[in-house]
Amino acid sequence: MSSPSSIDLEELNPEQRQAVEHVHGPALVLAGAGSGKTRVLTTRVAHLVLEHGVPPDRILAVTFTNKAAGEMRERIGGLLGGSPRGMWVGTFHALGARILRRHAQRLGWTNDFSIFDAEQSLRQVKRAQVEIDVDPKKWKPKAVRSEMSAAKNHLIGPEQFVRDNEGSFDLFVRTVSRVYPVYQTQLKSQNAFDFDDLLVKPVEIFQAHPEILASYRDRFAFVLVDEYQDTNHAQFRFLELLAADHSNLMVVGDDDQSIYGWRGADIRNILGFESTYEGARVIRLEQNYRSSAVILDAANAVIAENRNRKGKTLRTDRIGGEKITRVECFDERDAARWIADEVKRRYDDGPGLHNYRDFAILYRTNAQSRAMEDAFRQKALPYQIVGGVRFYERREIQDVLAYLRLISNPADGDAFERCVNTPKRGIGATSVERLKTFAASRELSLLEAAAIAPQSSEIPTGGARQLRKFAELIQSFSARAATMRVGDILEELIDETDFYMALRDEGPEGDDRVENVKELVAGAFEFDVDLLDELEP
């Protein structure tokens, strides 16, 4: 493949062309949805190489996903007529790992260090807790890890975290301040980093070793960043250090699309870009190539209500399109019924023109799928959950339903095994296996055997005691079930087992799981109402 000598910019709109032709100094490209930001980034790289003679190995391009990095690399290669040799294109974490492979020994690690994934780091948190007698059952390792991760994303190391929190009134944070230094010491003793360290440790190296920072500043004369609205403080500092001398930093992002605050993203990075980089040029990509004017007008009207935004108005040349219908519904169940009816109506009115795959339903949180799924099942409409798990197949929902199955059918062994130690109550796998043997020898169900587990000499004493308590819990609810509504049973069951607390202790994902279970409870009360309606003469 021959290499082109120049880049044709005629197909770019004026704003895209401004961004591509920008050379020196900081630039903030506010790229609205569907405005061609990837095209701008890749074309600018090719323009720097072909029009300004910048060697590819002096350009650094950073994005957030491996897929996006791969696409960027491929498109740049297509524009240049071959792979941009020596150019660094990758995610923040991949680039951080690359820097650490070269300089980890400056921090006391060797360059052949291991990178612990989520499961490995979680096990390490638990080991750190056990080492200092912090009970993992009381202080969930996922929650502890989440707090440490947030600290790392703010570049708060274990020593500072201890200074800031060892006297805190918040018992959880004070407990984390005990675990964090031990966890980090254990990582180092194993010559390992966790995922957050891949962001934090390169910054530590740059700040502690000016000569290394100087070499990277000299190496990367131009830095480009995609999805800048999603950067956290560690990533902000990493870029700030690299670009401090030449300030040839172009960031592309959209403050209106910042949705990862829960994961550490700091919207102030993009809102304050012009304050951080004096004289920064701001270019707005407002031409949308994806949506019709009907959609954009509505989106612009809603987004304009946002506070603390840079401000832009998307426009499009695509006219027409069906008008937006706004429907006010009594509740989520009413809304789901309306949507199901509308899908059915449109499908029936246009045979051959509409397939069920032509319809898409967007909802804000996972818990909201429950009402939709119920409505679709009631009308026998096929559906597929994209990028997630069907509501009734989610782990926490299956766990709660297992309780109901066991309450209604004490002989259900599968349900027993699923909920006997959920939430954790000190019944390990060994106790359950020995209970199975004990039950088989007495020809009893697992629940019946659990009720007399202390009679078995094979089951550990602590496990046997907890098994009996569990059996008493289920038997109590089985007795109550005859006179209680399903919704009430669920509410009392969740309260008596501290189910919500156990889920919240799992960290950020636990809050979503709690909402899912609450939605299940709401569905149970709806079931009770429907049942009463059906029974009324």
Secondary structure, DSSP 8 states (H G I E B T S, - for coil): ----SS---TTS-HHHHHHHH--SS-EEEEE-TTS-HHHHHHHHHHHHHHHH---GGGEEEEES-HHHHHHHHHHHHHHHTS--TT-EEEEHHHHHHHHHHHHGGGGT--TT-EEE-HHHHHHHHHHHHHHTT--TTTS-HHHHHHHHHHHHHTT--HHHHHHHHTT-S-HHHHHHHHHHHHHHHHHHHTTEEETTHHHHHHHHHHHH-HHHHHHHHHH-SEEEESSGGG--HHHHHHHHHHHTTT--EEEEE-GGG---GGGT--THHHHTHHHHSTT-EEEEE-B-SSS-HHHHHHHHHHHTT-SS------B-S------------SSHHHHHHHHHHHHHHHHHHSTTT--GGG-----SSGGGHHHHHHHHHHTT-----SSS--GGGSHHHHHHHHHHHHHH-TT-HHHHHHHTTSS--S--HHHHHHHHHHHHHHT--HHHHHHTGGG-SSS-HHHHHHHHHHHHHHHHHHHHTTTS-HHHHHHHHHHHTTHHHHHHTT-HHHHHHHHHHHHHHHHHHHHHHHHHHHH--
